Amino acid sequence: MTGLPAELDAAIRTLTGVAYVAQVSDRHPLTGADAGRHRVFLRLALTATADTPPARLAPAGQGGALIDLDTARATRRPATRKENPGA
C-alpha cells in the first residue's frame, strides 16, 4: 500500500478487522512528487468461508481518529510530470 502515514494506519487497522494480518513491513518513504508518502507491504490471510464473522472495529469515539480520504486526496498537491517522458 502507498499513502500518507495516517492513511496507512487507517487501512491497516481496517484490514486487521476483516483479515488476519500476518506481516507488516517497515515503512519505506517515497521521494520526488510523492515525498511525504510511504509504502508498506502487507501479508494477509483470508478465509474463503464465512464460518466466523470478522472481528469488529472499535465503536466510533474509541481508538484512533478517522480521516476523510476524499478531503485528503483533494488537498494533496498534484504530481509533477516530466516534459519528456523517459528522459
Secondary structure as the mmCIF struct_conf table of DSSP 4:
data_model
#
loop_
_struct_conf.conf_type_id
_struct_conf.id
_struct_conf.beg_label_comp_id
_struct_conf.beg_label_asym_id
_struct_conf.beg_label_seq_id
_struct_conf.end_label_comp_id
_struct_conf.end_label_asym_id
_struct_conf.end_label_seq_id
STRN STRN1 THR A 2 GLY A 3
HELX_RH_AL_P HELX_RH_AL_P1 PRO A 5 VAL A 18
BEND BEND1 ALA A 19 ALA A 19
STRN STRN2 TYR A 20 VAL A 24
HELX_LH_PP_P HELX_LH_PP_P1 SER A 25 ARG A 27
STRN STRN3 HIS A 28 PRO A 29
HELX_RH_3T_P HELX_RH_3T_P1 GLY A 32 ASP A 34
TURN_TY1_P TURN_TY1_P1 ALA A 35 GLY A 36
STRN STRN4 HIS A 38 ARG A 39
STRN STRN5 LEU A 42 ALA A 45
BEND BEND2 ALA A 48 THR A 49
BEND BEND3 ASP A 51 THR A 52
HELX_LH_PP_P HELX_LH_PP_P2 PRO A 53 PRO A 59
TURN_TY1_P TURN_TY1_P2 ALA A 60 GLY A 61
BEND BEND4 GLN A 62 GLY A 64
HELX_LH_PP_P HELX_LH_PP_P3 ALA A 65 LEU A 66
HELX_RH_AL_P HELX_RH_AL_P2 LEU A 69 THR A 75
BEND BEND5 ARG A 76 ARG A 76
HELX_LH_PP_P HELX_LH_PP_P4 ARG A 77 THR A 80
BEND BEND6 GLU A 83 ASN A 84
TURN_TY1_P TURN_TY1_P3 PRO A 85 GLY A 86
#
